Amino acid sequence: MYDVEVGLDPAFTVGTVDPRLYGSFVEHMGRCVYGGIFEPDHPTADEHGFRGDVADLVRELGVTVIRYPGGNFVSGYRWEDGVGPVADRPRRLDLAWRSLEPNTVGTDEFCRWARGVGVDPIMAVNLGTRGVDAAVDLLEYTNFAPGSTSTADRRVANGHKDAHGVTTWCLGNEMDGLWQIGHKTADEYGRLAAETARAMRRADPDLELVACGSSNSGMPTFGSWERTVLEHTYDLVDHISLHAYFEPVGGDVDSFLASSEEMRRMITAIAATADHVGAVRRSGKRLTISFDEWNVWYQHRFSGQDTLERNENAPLIEDVYDVTDAVVVGDLLMALLDHCDRVSIACQAQLVNVIAPIMTQAGGPAWRQTIFHPFALTARHARGTVLRTAVRTAQLPTQRYGDVPATRVSAVQDPETGALTLLAANRNRTEPARLTVPLRAFGERLRLVEHLAIAETDPSATNTAEHPDRVVPRPANGTVLDGDQTLTATLPPSSWHLIRLGN
C-alpha cells in the first residue's frame, strides 16, 4: 500500500464548473439514433417514436447538453432533408458512414426530444460540402420567431410554432481530418468558418460559436491548425474544439489508465495557442475550449470508414466497457474539472450504443455500461467551484507518458452549502492507496455523507443485457472522518471513487 496526501484550501480555486461540461453527443451513425434513442416499435416508445426507457437513462445520466447531428455525418448533411412531412423526406446515402439515411429524425424531432429529456441541443452546421447560406438558413429555421422570415414560417408549417432556441453552434466538424467529407486546409477552413460566423452573428449576435480545432493530438497539424484557424476567427468565435479518444494501445494498460495525462496536456497546449493568438492581436478576449468529443474507443477493433459496406443503421463501434474503462472515464472527467477555467463545454461521444454509456437491444432492454456510473455520479455531485489540489503520491511508470501520479484527486465545493465532493482515481493495478485529506481549512465541521467506489476484483467485468448491474458503484468500507477533521480512506487498485462531505 502507498500513501496519498492531499492539501486542500477553499481559498485556492480553479474556477466554476460550467454545467455544459457534462455534455453528450448524438450522431446519425450506427444505432445511436435509429435503434438507440428512436425505435417506434419499442414497447416504451412515446407518440413520437422515442424510447422511454432510454429517455429515463439519459435523465439519470445527468447530461446537460447534446451535440447534434455529427460528427463526420454533418459534413455531408442537408438539413432540409430532415424537416417537413416524414413521408416526403428523401432517403440519402451518408458518405461518412456509408449508410442509408431515412431522415425520419431531423432537426425538429431531435430538438423536441432533447428538451423533453431536459437537455439543451448544440447544433453543428455543415462546412464540408456546404457553407454560409445553409448555416444561416438552418439558424433561421431553428431559432427565428413565427412571421419573422419565410424560413422560420416553414418550421411553423411543419408543426413547430415555438423556436427551438439553440444558442451554441459548432462551425463544422474535424475539418483537419483527411477522412472528413469536404476536408480543408487550416486556411481554407478558417476563412469559411469566419465567413459563416460573421453571417450567423449578423442574424443573431448572441450566439456562442465553436471553431473546429484538432481531431486528436496525433494530427501532424496539432497546434498549428488552431493557430491558423484562430487567426481567421478569433474575434468571431467563443470556443475552439478538441477531440480525443483513448484505448490501451498494444495492450499497454498502465498507459491507458494514465490517459488523462494526454487530455491535460492537450488542454494546456491549445489554451496556450489560443492565448498566443489573442496576445498577437492585442485582444482582451479569452477563448475557452469545447472538448466536444471524448471517450474510450477501441479504435483497433474498427477497420475504418473505407471498409464499410452500404447499410441502413447497422451496428457500428458498439464497444463493451469494463471496470478499467470506467476508471479511465472517471479520471478523464476529473481532468476536465481540473481545467474548468479553460474548458467550458465537453461532450462524451456518443450517448447510446455507439461507444456509449447506454446500450439497447432492439425491442428489448436498455442498460447502463460501466462508464455510465462515473459520469452520472460526477454530473450529479461535482457542481460548483473546483478547488486546487496539492497531491503527494507515488509515481507510476508508463511507456507512453513516463512517470505519472499513481493517484489523481479532484475536489469540488458547493459555494452555497459548503458541501465538498472529492473524486479520486487509483491508477495502480496492483497496490491499494491510503488516502489522507486534512479538512481543517474548511472551518465548519464536515461530516462524511457517502463514499462510493467503482472497484472490482476482476477489472475486466462488464455489464450486459443479462447482467446489467454486474458493475455498479458500491459503498466503500473503512472511510473515516475523525474529530480532527482528517479524512482517511483506502482506494483499491484500479478504482475510481466519489466521496461526499456535508455540513
DOLOSE-790835 format. One record per residue (C-alpha): residue in one letter; residue number from 1; x, y, z. Coordinates in Angstrom, 3 decimals. Example, Ala and Ser with C-alpha at 12.3 -4.5 7.8 and 13.67 -1.06 7.14 Angstrom:
% residues 2
> r,k,x,y,z
> A,1,12.300,-4.500,7.800 $
> S,2,13.670,-1.060,7.140 $
% end
This chain:
% residues 503
> r,k,x,y,z
> M,1,0.000,0.000,0.000 $
> Y,2,1.232,3.502,-0.780 $
> D,3,0.259,6.844,0.755 $
> V,4,-1.632,9.679,-0.925 $
> E,5,-1.796,13.002,0.925 $
> V,6,-3.976,15.824,-0.371 $
> G,7,-3.698,19.502,0.516 $
> L,8,-6.929,21.477,0.126 $
> D,9,-7.995,25.021,0.993 $
> P,10,-11.282,26.646,-0.091 $
> A,11,-9.405,29.885,-0.753 $
> F,12,-7.473,28.340,-3.644 $
> T,13,-9.753,27.675,-6.588 $
> V,14,-9.547,26.767,-10.278 $
> G,15,-12.906,28.118,-11.363 $
> T,16,-16.614,27.447,-11.537 $
> V,17,-17.947,24.361,-13.311 $
> D,18,-19.945,25.239,-16.412 $
> P,19,-22.888,22.776,-16.436 $
> R,20,-22.149,22.158,-20.126 $
> L,21,-19.072,20.215,-19.037 $
> Y,22,-21.483,17.294,-18.655 $
> G,23,-22.485,17.114,-22.294 $
> S,24,-23.019,14.221,-24.673 $
> F,25,-23.183,13.653,-28.408 $
> V,26,-25.744,12.142,-30.775 $
> E,27,-24.685,11.439,-34.352 $
> H,28,-26.543,9.776,-37.189 $
> M,29,-24.195,6.815,-37.021 $
> G,30,-24.812,3.140,-36.432 $
> R,31,-27.571,2.611,-33.869 $
> C,32,-27.223,5.870,-31.980 $
> V,33,-30.383,7.462,-33.396 $
> Y,34,-32.283,4.631,-35.090 $
> G,35,-32.471,1.773,-32.608 $
> G,36,-30.967,3.951,-29.900 $
> I,37,-32.951,6.995,-28.858 $
> F,38,-35.575,6.321,-31.579 $
> E,39,-37.409,3.000,-32.000 $
> P,40,-41.113,3.466,-32.814 $
> D,41,-41.993,-0.216,-32.344 $
> H,42,-40.428,-0.473,-28.898 $
> P,43,-42.858,-1.157,-26.021 $
> T,44,-41.734,2.019,-24.227 $
> A,45,-41.821,4.303,-27.300 $
> D,46,-43.723,7.563,-26.955 $
> E,47,-46.117,9.009,-29.538 $
> H,48,-43.133,10.384,-31.472 $
> G,49,-41.264,7.057,-31.609 $
> F,50,-38.597,7.757,-28.983 $
> R,51,-37.785,5.066,-26.439 $
> G,52,-38.987,5.891,-22.941 $
> D,53,-36.500,3.590,-21.216 $
> V,54,-33.612,5.302,-22.978 $
> A,55,-35.007,8.738,-22.115 $
> D,56,-35.133,7.729,-18.443 $
> L,57,-31.499,6.629,-18.522 $
> V,58,-30.466,9.861,-20.250 $
> R,59,-32.087,11.822,-17.430 $
> E,60,-30.357,9.629,-14.852 $
> L,61,-27.021,10.097,-16.620 $
> G,62,-27.354,13.820,-15.995 $
> V,63,-26.250,15.174,-19.362 $
> T,64,-26.897,18.888,-19.777 $
> V,65,-26.234,19.465,-23.488 $
> I,66,-26.129,17.189,-26.532 $
> R,67,-24.225,17.967,-29.710 $
> Y,68,-26.068,17.022,-32.936 $
> P,69,-26.180,15.745,-35.761 $
> G,70,-22.449,14.984,-36.079 $
> G,71,-19.692,14.227,-36.152 $
> N,72,-18.495,13.125,-39.569 $
> F,73,-22.121,12.793,-40.635 $
> V,74,-22.707,16.547,-40.593 $
> S,75,-20.081,17.246,-43.259 $
> G,76,-22.355,15.840,-45.961 $
> Y,77,-25.737,16.553,-44.348 $
> R,78,-28.510,18.533,-45.982 $
> W,79,-30.574,19.699,-43.047 $
> E,80,-33.586,20.398,-45.272 $
> D,81,-33.925,16.637,-45.883 $
> G,82,-34.818,16.140,-42.217 $
> V,83,-37.757,18.545,-41.891 $
> G,84,-41.347,18.519,-43.138 $
> P,85,-43.709,15.552,-43.544 $
> V,86,-41.767,12.374,-42.823 $
> A,87,-43.366,10.555,-45.762 $
> D,88,-41.946,13.163,-48.129 $
> R,89,-38.380,13.109,-46.815 $
> P,90,-35.739,11.659,-49.132 $
> R,91,-33.515,8.698,-48.396 $
> R,92,-29.907,9.724,-48.830 $
> L,93,-26.561,7.993,-48.910 $
> D,94,-24.446,9.192,-45.988 $
> L,95,-20.902,9.254,-47.324 $
> A,96,-19.300,9.437,-43.884 $
> W,97,-20.509,6.043,-42.656 $
> R,98,-21.759,4.623,-45.979 $
> S,99,-25.227,4.224,-44.561 $
> L,100,-28.663,4.931,-45.971 $
> E,101,-30.179,7.821,-44.033 $
> P,102,-34.010,7.771,-43.978 $
> N,103,-34.222,11.276,-42.455 $
> T,104,-37.056,10.126,-40.186 $
> V,105,-35.386,12.032,-37.348 $
> G,106,-34.225,15.561,-38.114 $
> T,107,-33.830,18.955,-36.509 $
> D,108,-37.375,19.317,-35.160 $
> E,109,-37.615,15.802,-33.797 $
> F,110,-34.236,15.944,-32.123 $
> C,111,-34.786,19.354,-30.530 $
> R,112,-38.200,18.307,-29.206 $
> W,113,-36.732,15.105,-27.776 $
> A,114,-33.773,16.930,-26.232 $
> R,115,-35.994,19.435,-24.461 $
> G,116,-38.174,16.557,-23.296 $
> V,117,-35.266,14.855,-21.530 $
> G,118,-34.151,18.164,-20.042 $
> V,119,-31.074,18.965,-22.128 $
> D,120,-30.099,21.822,-24.427 $
> P,121,-29.145,20.978,-28.007 $
> I,122,-25.846,22.111,-29.514 $
> M,123,-26.170,22.233,-33.297 $
> A,124,-23.384,21.596,-35.792 $
> V,125,-23.518,23.068,-39.303 $
> N,126,-22.129,21.533,-42.473 $
> L,127,-18.947,23.282,-43.574 $
> G,128,-17.750,20.273,-45.542 $
> T,129,-19.993,20.284,-48.612 $
> R,130,-21.984,23.433,-47.785 $
> G,131,-21.373,26.821,-46.225 $
> V,132,-22.769,30.230,-45.288 $
> D,133,-26.233,30.068,-46.861 $
> A,134,-27.160,26.663,-45.466 $
> A,135,-25.886,27.583,-41.991 $
> V,136,-27.873,30.829,-41.825 $
> D,137,-30.985,29.125,-43.199 $
> L,138,-30.732,26.447,-40.507 $
> L,139,-30.295,29.144,-37.867 $
> E,140,-33.409,30.949,-39.100 $
> Y,141,-35.383,27.717,-39.256 $
> T,142,-34.319,26.682,-35.774 $
> N,143,-34.406,29.931,-33.828 $
> F,144,-36.435,32.665,-35.514 $
> A,145,-39.912,33.638,-34.352 $
> P,146,-43.029,32.906,-36.403 $
> G,147,-43.616,35.580,-39.034 $
> S,148,-40.026,36.831,-38.976 $
> T,149,-38.790,35.048,-42.121 $
> S,150,-40.182,32.585,-44.620 $
> T,151,-37.664,30.016,-43.351 $
> A,152,-38.999,30.352,-39.806 $
> D,153,-42.526,30.081,-41.151 $
> R,154,-41.519,26.820,-42.783 $
> R,155,-40.854,25.434,-39.294 $
> V,156,-44.274,26.648,-38.171 $
> A,157,-45.888,24.991,-41.194 $
> N,158,-44.118,21.790,-40.186 $
> G,159,-45.924,21.850,-36.846 $
> H,160,-43.351,23.562,-34.619 $
> K,161,-44.559,27.036,-33.751 $
> D,162,-42.091,27.691,-30.961 $
> A,163,-38.473,28.355,-31.871 $
> H,164,-36.022,25.742,-30.632 $
> G,165,-33.717,28.338,-29.065 $
> V,166,-30.373,26.723,-29.866 $
> T,167,-27.687,29.086,-28.561 $
> T,168,-24.452,27.136,-29.162 $
> W,169,-23.348,26.211,-32.697 $
> C,170,-20.362,24.228,-33.993 $
> L,171,-18.834,25.524,-37.222 $
> G,172,-18.311,22.151,-38.869 $
> N,173,-16.599,19.034,-37.576 $
> E,174,-12.995,17.746,-37.669 $
> M,175,-12.174,19.678,-40.810 $
> D,176,-8.471,18.921,-40.294 $
> G,177,-9.081,15.217,-40.993 $
> L,178,-8.423,13.684,-44.415 $
> W,179,-11.347,11.336,-43.700 $
> Q,180,-13.762,14.267,-43.495 $
> I,181,-16.101,14.902,-46.426 $
> G,182,-15.004,18.331,-47.651 $
> H,183,-11.680,18.274,-45.767 $
> K,184,-9.910,21.630,-45.888 $
> T,185,-6.570,23.138,-45.006 $
> A,186,-6.438,25.355,-41.943 $
> D,187,-6.513,28.483,-44.118 $
> E,188,-9.408,27.205,-46.226 $
> Y,189,-11.433,26.200,-43.202 $
> G,190,-10.502,29.299,-41.190 $
> R,191,-11.730,31.613,-43.937 $
> L,192,-15.009,29.693,-44.406 $
> A,193,-15.583,29.493,-40.650 $
> A,194,-15.017,33.241,-40.333 $
> E,195,-17.443,33.996,-43.177 $
> T,196,-20.057,31.685,-41.673 $
> A,197,-19.583,33.049,-38.159 $
> R,198,-19.863,36.628,-39.382 $
> A,199,-23.118,35.889,-41.202 $
> M,200,-24.607,33.942,-38.290 $
> R,201,-23.748,36.755,-35.876 $
> R,202,-25.497,39.261,-38.138 $
> A,203,-28.565,37.077,-37.854 $
> D,204,-28.158,36.666,-34.086 $
> P,205,-25.291,38.433,-32.267 $
> D,206,-25.886,36.493,-29.033 $
> L,207,-24.910,33.060,-30.359 $
> E,208,-21.982,31.094,-28.959 $
> L,209,-19.840,29.712,-31.772 $
> V,210,-17.297,26.876,-31.716 $
> A,211,-14.484,26.739,-34.283 $
> C,212,-13.024,23.353,-35.221 $
> G,213,-9.788,22.513,-33.502 $
> S,214,-7.724,19.363,-33.920 $
> S,215,-9.296,15.918,-34.235 $
> N,216,-6.631,14.496,-31.942 $
> S,217,-3.187,15.361,-30.623 $
> G,218,-1.552,12.962,-33.061 $
> M,219,-2.521,15.071,-36.056 $
> P,220,0.566,16.493,-37.808 $
> T,221,-1.049,19.938,-37.695 $
> F,222,-1.903,19.848,-33.975 $
> G,223,-1.320,23.327,-32.561 $
> S,224,-0.513,24.944,-35.900 $
> W,225,-4.065,24.192,-37.096 $
> E,226,-5.545,26.058,-34.134 $
> R,227,-3.186,28.989,-34.591 $
> T,228,-4.105,29.438,-38.260 $
> V,229,-7.837,28.918,-37.741 $
> L,230,-7.929,31.390,-34.864 $
> E,231,-6.007,33.974,-36.854 $
> H,232,-9.105,33.987,-39.080 $
> T,233,-11.801,33.545,-36.438 $
> Y,234,-10.541,34.795,-33.052 $
> D,235,-12.840,37.831,-32.886 $
> L,236,-15.850,35.883,-34.175 $
> V,237,-15.952,32.713,-32.060 $
> D,238,-16.177,31.882,-28.370 $
> H,239,-14.633,28.420,-28.235 $
> I,240,-12.139,26.209,-30.054 $
> S,241,-12.917,22.488,-30.111 $
> L,242,-10.783,19.494,-29.191 $
> H,243,-11.414,15.785,-29.765 $
> A,244,-9.653,12.800,-28.203 $
> Y,245,-10.283,9.078,-27.833 $
> F,246,-8.248,6.698,-25.715 $
> E,247,-7.522,2.953,-25.721 $
> P,248,-4.839,0.565,-24.426 $
> V,249,-2.503,0.616,-27.418 $
> G,250,-0.728,-2.713,-27.792 $
> G,251,-2.187,-3.896,-24.501 $
> D,252,-0.400,-1.153,-22.542 $
> V,253,-2.902,-0.897,-19.685 $
> D,254,-0.697,1.219,-17.421 $
> S,255,-0.509,3.989,-20.026 $
> F,256,-4.220,3.576,-20.727 $
> L,257,-5.029,4.167,-17.058 $
> A,258,-2.999,7.390,-17.319 $
> S,259,-4.916,8.648,-20.381 $
> S,260,-5.980,11.836,-18.654 $
> E,261,-2.354,12.988,-18.736 $
> E,262,-2.708,13.374,-22.506 $
> M,263,-6.044,15.156,-22.150 $
> R,264,-4.480,17.561,-19.658 $
> R,265,-1.559,18.260,-22.000 $
> M,266,-3.912,18.881,-24.918 $
> I,267,-5.950,21.394,-22.946 $
> T,268,-2.853,23.235,-21.740 $
> A,269,-1.313,23.335,-25.229 $
> I,270,-4.396,24.600,-27.052 $
> A,271,-5.244,27.136,-24.348 $
> A,272,-1.696,28.491,-24.741 $
> T,273,-2.080,28.566,-28.534 $
> A,274,-5.337,30.493,-28.278 $
> D,275,-3.783,32.923,-25.800 $
> H,276,-0.857,33.452,-28.169 $
> V,277,-3.202,34.444,-30.990 $
> G,278,-5.044,36.763,-28.621 $
> A,279,-1.795,38.345,-27.464 $
> V,280,-0.634,38.970,-31.023 $
> R,281,-3.983,40.619,-31.759 $
> R,282,-3.722,42.726,-28.567 $
> S,283,-7.105,41.267,-27.611 $
> G,284,-8.595,41.247,-24.148 $
> K,285,-10.818,38.331,-25.140 $
> R,286,-10.111,34.880,-23.682 $
> L,287,-11.335,31.885,-25.644 $
> T,288,-12.349,28.671,-23.948 $
> I,289,-12.239,25.064,-25.140 $
> S,290,-15.140,22.901,-26.216 $
> F,291,-13.924,19.324,-25.729 $
> D,292,-16.923,18.156,-27.694 $
> E,293,-15.801,14.605,-28.460 $
> W,294,-14.045,12.452,-25.878 $
> N,295,-14.287,8.901,-24.634 $
> V,296,-12.662,5.490,-24.532 $
> W,297,-12.820,3.980,-28.027 $
> Y,298,-11.130,0.735,-29.037 $
> Q,299,-10.212,2.002,-32.481 $
> H,300,-8.017,-1.008,-33.255 $
> R,301,-11.249,-3.040,-33.439 $
> F,302,-12.666,-0.703,-36.106 $
> S,303,-11.443,-1.461,-39.618 $
> G,304,-12.129,2.077,-40.839 $
> Q,305,-14.659,4.017,-42.863 $
> D,306,-13.331,2.841,-46.213 $
> T,307,-14.131,-0.798,-45.390 $
> L,308,-17.798,-0.178,-44.585 $
> E,309,-20.441,-1.621,-46.875 $
> R,310,-23.569,0.331,-47.687 $
> N,311,-26.055,-0.352,-44.914 $
> E,312,-29.006,1.025,-43.035 $
> N,313,-28.425,1.546,-39.323 $
> A,314,-26.120,-1.438,-38.913 $
> P,315,-24.326,-1.703,-35.550 $
> L,316,-21.105,0.281,-35.580 $
> I,317,-18.340,0.578,-32.942 $
> E,318,-20.523,-0.764,-30.136 $
> D,319,-17.703,-1.210,-27.633 $
> V,320,-18.477,-3.064,-24.411 $
> Y,321,-16.815,-1.360,-21.450 $
> D,322,-15.261,-2.934,-18.373 $
> V,323,-14.119,-1.702,-14.960 $
> T,324,-10.796,-0.382,-16.247 $
> D,325,-12.624,1.682,-18.854 $
> A,326,-14.836,3.146,-16.126 $
> V,327,-11.770,4.172,-14.097 $
> V,328,-10.315,5.896,-17.161 $
> V,329,-13.572,7.717,-17.924 $
> G,330,-13.818,8.889,-14.319 $
> D,331,-10.243,10.151,-14.482 $
> L,332,-10.922,11.969,-17.777 $
> L,333,-13.869,13.731,-16.149 $
> M,334,-11.535,14.836,-13.372 $
> A,335,-9.125,16.289,-15.938 $
> L,336,-11.958,18.331,-17.439 $
> L,337,-12.949,19.590,-13.994 $
> D,338,-9.359,20.478,-13.106 $
> H,339,-9.287,22.700,-16.211 $
> C,340,-12.754,24.206,-15.832 $
> D,341,-11.212,27.663,-16.120 $
> R,342,-10.467,26.865,-19.783 $
> V,343,-12.913,24.065,-20.683 $
> S,344,-16.476,25.327,-20.792 $
> I,345,-18.130,22.583,-22.862 $
> A,346,-17.410,18.862,-23.071 $
> C,347,-19.377,16.127,-24.849 $
> Q,348,-18.803,12.450,-24.233 $
> A,349,-19.186,10.619,-27.529 $
> Q,350,-21.659,9.100,-28.002 $
> L,351,-24.854,8.787,-25.987 $
> V,352,-26.399,5.450,-26.993 $
> N,353,-24.928,2.243,-28.480 $
> V,354,-22.051,3.860,-30.398 $
> I,355,-19.107,3.844,-27.915 $
> A,356,-21.734,4.812,-25.372 $
> P,357,-22.656,4.708,-21.693 $
> I,358,-26.134,3.414,-22.632 $
> M,359,-26.776,0.229,-24.620 $
> T,360,-30.014,-1.054,-26.092 $
> Q,361,-31.413,-4.241,-27.509 $
> A,362,-33.915,-3.960,-30.356 $
> G,363,-37.350,-4.489,-28.853 $
> G,364,-35.699,-5.301,-25.540 $
> P,365,-33.977,-3.671,-22.586 $
> A,366,-31.684,-0.712,-22.245 $
> W,367,-28.883,-0.834,-19.692 $
> R,368,-26.029,1.134,-18.171 $
> Q,369,-22.495,0.323,-19.266 $
> T,370,-19.749,0.578,-16.651 $
> I,371,-18.742,4.049,-17.892 $
> F,372,-22.269,5.303,-17.179 $
> H,373,-21.623,5.354,-13.455 $
> P,374,-18.648,7.739,-13.059 $
> F,375,-20.320,10.175,-15.455 $
> A,376,-23.672,10.092,-13.655 $
> L,377,-22.134,10.485,-10.196 $
> T,378,-19.846,13.316,-11.280 $
> A,379,-22.601,15.148,-13.152 $
> R,380,-24.882,14.887,-10.128 $
> H,381,-22.469,15.877,-7.387 $
> A,382,-19.494,17.765,-8.863 $
> R,383,-21.187,21.125,-9.279 $
> G,384,-19.852,24.432,-8.018 $
> T,385,-16.255,25.553,-7.543 $
> V,386,-13.275,23.369,-8.400 $
> L,387,-10.521,23.641,-5.804 $
> R,388,-6.821,23.332,-6.438 $
> T,389,-5.417,20.106,-5.055 $
> A,390,-1.844,19.546,-3.921 $
> V,391,-1.412,15.781,-4.121 $
> R,392,1.597,13.909,-2.770 $
> T,393,1.558,10.418,-4.232 $
> A,394,3.780,7.689,-5.602 $
> Q,395,4.761,7.875,-9.253 $
> L,396,3.667,5.223,-11.718 $
> P,397,5.983,4.450,-14.653 $
> T,398,4.251,4.240,-18.045 $
> Q,399,5.598,3.569,-21.524 $
> R,400,3.640,6.365,-23.139 $
> Y,401,3.716,9.223,-20.630 $
> G,402,6.731,8.485,-18.456 $
> D,403,6.262,8.725,-14.695 $
> V,404,2.760,9.895,-13.751 $
> P,405,0.911,10.295,-10.445 $
> A,406,-0.346,6.894,-9.313 $
> T,407,-3.453,8.594,-7.895 $
> R,408,-5.303,11.664,-9.100 $
> V,409,-7.639,13.595,-6.780 $
> S,410,-10.061,16.402,-7.648 $
> A,411,-12.272,18.472,-5.361 $
> V,412,-15.446,20.481,-5.986 $
> Q,413,-17.215,22.623,-3.379 $
> D,414,-20.783,23.847,-3.434 $
> P,415,-20.401,27.585,-2.694 $
> E,416,-23.894,27.818,-1.165 $
> T,417,-23.901,24.851,1.197 $
> G,418,-20.163,24.316,1.673 $
> A,419,-20.581,20.641,0.752 $
> L,420,-17.421,19.086,-0.621 $
> T,421,-17.113,16.357,-3.265 $
> L,422,-13.833,14.503,-3.699 $
> L,423,-13.104,12.419,-6.778 $
> A,424,-10.169,10.010,-6.860 $
> A,425,-8.681,7.510,-9.282 $
> N,426,-6.133,4.925,-8.233 $
> R,427,-4.314,4.033,-11.453 $
> N,428,-2.042,1.467,-9.845 $
> R,429,-3.160,-2.007,-10.929 $
> T,430,-1.553,-3.914,-8.057 $
> E,431,-1.367,-1.704,-4.956 $
> P,432,-4.091,-0.017,-2.917 $
> A,433,-3.634,3.576,-1.822 $
> R,434,-4.111,5.033,1.660 $
> L,435,-5.782,8.441,1.118 $
> T,436,-5.395,11.192,3.745 $
> V,437,-7.112,14.575,3.370 $
> P,438,-6.882,17.163,6.201 $
> L,439,-10.008,19.364,6.080 $
> R,440,-9.437,21.809,8.950 $
> A,441,-9.147,24.703,6.485 $
> F,442,-12.860,24.401,5.760 $
> G,443,-13.773,25.818,9.146 $
> E,444,-17.212,24.408,9.867 $
> R,445,-17.239,20.779,10.855 $
> L,446,-17.877,18.477,7.926 $
> R,447,-19.450,15.052,8.102 $
> L,448,-18.989,12.067,5.839 $
> V,449,-22.105,11.610,3.695 $
> E,450,-21.012,8.708,1.497 $
> H,451,-18.081,7.070,-0.222 $
> L,452,-18.958,5.215,-3.424 $
> A,453,-16.377,3.209,-5.340 $
> I,454,-16.102,1.501,-8.694 $
> A,455,-13.721,-1.275,-7.724 $
> E,456,-13.870,-4.958,-8.631 $
> T,457,-11.501,-7.839,-8.098 $
> D,458,-11.980,-8.573,-11.802 $
> P,459,-11.140,-5.388,-13.751 $
> S,460,-12.496,-6.963,-16.946 $
> A,461,-16.043,-7.249,-15.555 $
> T,462,-18.760,-5.733,-17.752 $
> N,463,-22.483,-5.037,-17.721 $
> T,464,-24.709,-6.877,-20.200 $
> A,465,-28.399,-7.187,-21.004 $
> E,466,-28.467,-10.385,-18.929 $
> H,467,-26.425,-8.894,-16.053 $
> P,468,-26.971,-5.117,-16.255 $
> D,469,-25.806,-4.450,-12.695 $
> R,470,-22.697,-6.599,-12.541 $
> V,471,-20.619,-3.415,-12.130 $
> V,472,-22.157,-0.618,-10.078 $
> P,473,-20.846,1.945,-7.574 $
> R,474,-20.749,0.335,-4.136 $
> P,475,-20.296,1.823,-0.644 $
> A,476,-16.650,1.676,0.400 $
> N,477,-15.605,0.282,3.755 $
> G,478,-13.290,1.844,6.301 $
> T,479,-13.591,5.507,5.297 $
> V,480,-13.326,7.758,8.375 $
> L,481,-13.571,11.477,9.085 $
> D,482,-12.105,11.855,12.557 $
> G,483,-12.610,14.547,15.166 $
> D,484,-9.555,16.374,13.894 $
> Q,485,-11.322,16.735,10.528 $
> T,486,-8.938,14.432,8.713 $
> L,487,-10.408,12.099,6.131 $
> T,488,-8.813,8.697,5.606 $
> A,489,-9.854,6.120,3.031 $
> T,490,-8.490,3.107,1.198 $
> L,491,-8.529,3.100,-2.612 $
> P,492,-8.210,-0.416,-4.075 $
> P,493,-6.103,-0.989,-7.196 $
> S,494,-7.610,0.210,-10.499 $
> S,495,-10.511,2.008,-8.867 $
> W,496,-12.490,5.244,-9.075 $
> H,497,-14.158,6.997,-6.131 $
> L,498,-16.654,9.689,-5.181 $
> I,499,-16.565,10.898,-1.570 $
> R,500,-19.181,13.373,-0.385 $
> L,501,-18.832,15.535,2.721 $
> G,502,-21.510,17.860,4.063 $
> N,503,-22.142,20.179,6.996 $
% end
